Structure formats: C-alpha cells, structure tokens
Amino acid sequence: MAGSGIIDAHVHLYPSEVSADPARWAAHRHEPLWGALVTPQPGRRVQQGWADADRLLRDMDAAGVERAVLLGWYWQRHETCVWHNRIYAECVRAHPDRFSAFATVQAAAGADVAIREMNRARDDGLVGLGELCPWSGGGSALDEDWQAVLAHAVALGWPVNLHVTDPASRLFPGRVVTPLEDVVTLARQQPGLRLILAHWGGGLVFHELNAHARQALQNCVYDTAATPLLYDPAIYAAAVRAVGAERILFGSDYPLMVFPREQSEPDLTRVLAQVRAASLDDAARAAVLGGSARRTMGIV
Ligand SMILES: [Zn+2]
C-alpha cells in the first residue's frame, strides 16, 4: 500500500564544512554565484539558514514530515557537483526511509562528463536530477550539452527539478533570469522529460490557462518552494484551480528561512501551517502534501 505521510520535495543540505564559513567555502570552491546568493544583504533580514542531516531529521519529526527529497545545487563546477552527490548518497544510505536525493551536474563540463556522473549517482541510489539552473552563468537549457544531459535523464527515467524565477519578481544579487519561453520550448522539444518546475515555475503554472502552453507543459509538475518569500498564500488555491492538485508538490526550500521576520533558524512547521490554512479541499491538500510527489517520483 502506498504511504500517505507528508513529503517535502524541495530541500537542500550542506555539511558543517560549508555552514562554518560559507563565503570562504565558496571562494575556495570557486563558486561565486552561490556565494553571492547566500551572503546576507545589507539592510535585509537573513534568509539563508543552515542544517545538516541530523538537524533536518529533527525538524522533519517536529513538523510531521515523513520524507524529504534532497536537491543538489546548480554549482558552476563539476567537482562541486560530484562532492554534493557523494554526500547525498551517504544520507540516503543512512536513512533510506526518510531521504530521497537528486543528483546535480554541470553540463558546461561536457555532456559526456556529466552523463558519467549521472550514471554513477544512479548506482549510488540517487533518483533524479536537480535543482538545475542551466541559465546560471550565462548558459541555457536549450544548449546542446544540456539537451544531452536532459535526454539522459529521460533515459534513466529520472525527474528533473528546474529552478525557475518569476520575471515579475524583485531583482536581488544572484537572481538568475530563466526565460519562461525557454522552459516551454524545452518541454515541447523533450516531451518525455518529467520536469518539476520549482517555485511554481516562476508563474508558469498560470500560463497553463493558455491552451498552447498547457499542451507543451502537460508532462511538467510544479513545486511550492519558497512560496512565503515570493507569493501571496492565495496562490495555493489559485494554482490548484489552474492545473489540478495532482500536479503540485509541496516543497519548503528548507533550510531557507522563508519567514525571515519570524524565523531565526530553519523550521518546517510554519510553512506547513500555511499549506494547511490554504483553502483546499482534503483531497487536494493530501495530493499537494505527498500524493503528487509519490506519483512523480515513484515513492511508495
Ligand atoms: Zn530554486
């Protein structure tokens, strides 16, 4: 029988070697884009929180989350991707009942190199690809190397989580422009690709009211990552009306502090309270909180 607990489909973990001094770690690893994103901005509340696997497990228990899907990051360097994938493989080996994990790769290292790493990650127990952002650093998901990587995800049967930003949202250091048109083109060109479009696909979820977009995006689903930072809570009910709850996956973006006014450390209870308070019927809420992720990722 399939499980029915809550699944958080969008979590990032960093070991203590990173959180001890993120800016220094980023410089040492030659990851300036990530470094810019996690560095506190003058005059703004700190949003980046930090958690290792033990801390995450405690926060999952406190919030009643059964399973977390660990997502990699869109690192600039292949070596950093490999490092993160190995850490996630260890997490999954240690807690197969609580964690699933996606691999991350950088196609700029060459599609052959990235594909070899995907195969190795698959052998290590990882079950998807992401969070990717091919546009970060000036590339595009439509580049030849990324197309080959994404075609290999289809061959492996892997879902792919894609970071998508809303073109109407606030500009901040490290924000990447992810043209929604590219996402639609990608989905159209690779109809076998199971895309999980993060952050409500940067608003693409509402473009599905356009029949052309709806047809192209029929194999895509959306996650709710970072909703409290980005949208009014009315988005839950509005998006369920637009595409159906079976195509929406709860994701927190933990350990990001998505309620920066109320939070001084990572936590999953507040964001879950927001989903529970949304005006959804019980079946829709159950789908968003776990059923849709189970179907998308084949979790039982
Ligand atoms: Zn993201």
Boltz pocket constraint, residues with backbone or C-beta under 6 A from the ligand:
constraints:
  - pocket:
      binder: B
      contacts: [[A, 131], [A, 163], [A, 164], [A, 198], [A, 199], [A, 225]]
      max_distance: 6.0
